[in-house]
Amino acid sequence: MDERHFDWNLIKSFLAVLDAGTLSAAAKATGTSQPTLGRHIDELEALTGLLLFERGRSGMTPTQNALALAEKARAMQTGADAFAMTVAGRDNTIAGTIRITASEIVSSHILPDILVALREAEPALEIELVASDSVENLLARDADIAVRMVRPVQNDLVARKVNELAMGAFAHRDYLERHGTPKTLEELYSHCLVGNDRSDLIERGMARLGIPYDRSQFPFRTDNQLVYWDLVRAGAGIGFGSVYIAAKSPDLVRVVPSLDIEPLPFWLCSHRELRHSARVRRVYDFLAERLRALPLSGTVPKDRAG
């Protein structure tokens, strides 16, 4: 193989296909077209003289050659990420693209006003908001800054707790008119509850309150946060959510206000290298200030407390 003409993109495509298992899945994960990925694999096989994947109906099955090269390829990826991180950390301008990730509900109901204010303050910025409930990999530069409800454990990340999101139980007025308003924890769990599908978040919360978990209590189940909240606002039943966000919906009533639901912490996270970038540092500090100032632990109006 002629190392002078080696294309790093071939290794990125190789790892993408190796991890995804199919060209279509790798294309979706990377934003690269299937034909380009297929061409990269063909070029890499031609350069190395090795068969790397068996093509079949089930996808791209890695050969022993591919598995033997995987560790070195991943080391190259790690080195490239570290190189890019160092370059980004030396950026002294407050301009260009900043990529922020947060959960769907936070991206939809909390961040928009803050990001509009950020863009007004720094008009040279281009803001990319990744609304995702999966944990984005800051180490691989999937995002520059993340807003998370759990503290990251990676040593290369810096994190600051900026607020807490108070939680409560809520229902639409129409639902309560049809079924009555629960006053106690026992009455609450005799109602129609909106629950999760595969997530165990509500299940763990119920266990903490000493309530046995039974999926049949949840005639509506979804793990999508936005859909979950829309079901509650449509009158599907009683659901659990942010007191701050619920206050924006005038037809939602908080029930059993004394319910002891553990608040969700707000962590602002970034890679340690990126804190030396003027752009990332400015956005990080701006988000921290604005998120800290929000009344996320506030209450709903008294006329909407059941």
NORHU-V535841 format. One line per field, one symbol per residue. phi: phi as a letter, one per 20 degrees, with the letter a starting at -180 (. if undefined). burial: I if it has 24 or more other ideal C-beta (glycine too) atoms within 12 Angstrom, else O. Layout:
BEGIN
phi=???
burial=???
END
This chain:
BEGIN
phi=.effdfdffffffgfffffenbfffffffdnefggffffffffffffemdedceebfepdefefffffegfffffffffffffffffffefdddbnecddcbfffffedcfgfffffffffcfeeddddeebeeefeffemfbeccdcecffdffeddccfdacdfdbdcbfgfffffdndfdcfffgeeefdeceeefdffgfffffemdfebgffdfdcbeffffgfffffenfqecdaffffffedfeededlgfgedffefdddcbfgfffeeffffffgffffffffefefdfceggfdde
burial=OOOOOOOOOIIIIIIIIIIIOIIOOIOOIIOIOIOOIIOIIOOIIOOIOOOIIOOOOOOIOIOOOIOOIOOOIOOOIOOOIOOOIOOIIOIOOIOOOIIIIIIIIIIIIIIOOIIOOIIOOIOOIOIIIIIIIOIIIIIIIIIIIIIIIOOIOOOIIIIIIIIIIIIIIIIIOOIIOOOOIIOOOOOIIOIIIIIIOOOOIIIOIIOOIOOOOOOOIIOIIIOOIOOIIIIIIOIIIIIIIIIIIIIIIOOIIIIIIOIOIOOIIIIIIIIIIIIOIIIIIIIIIIIIOIIOOIOIOOOIOOOIII
END
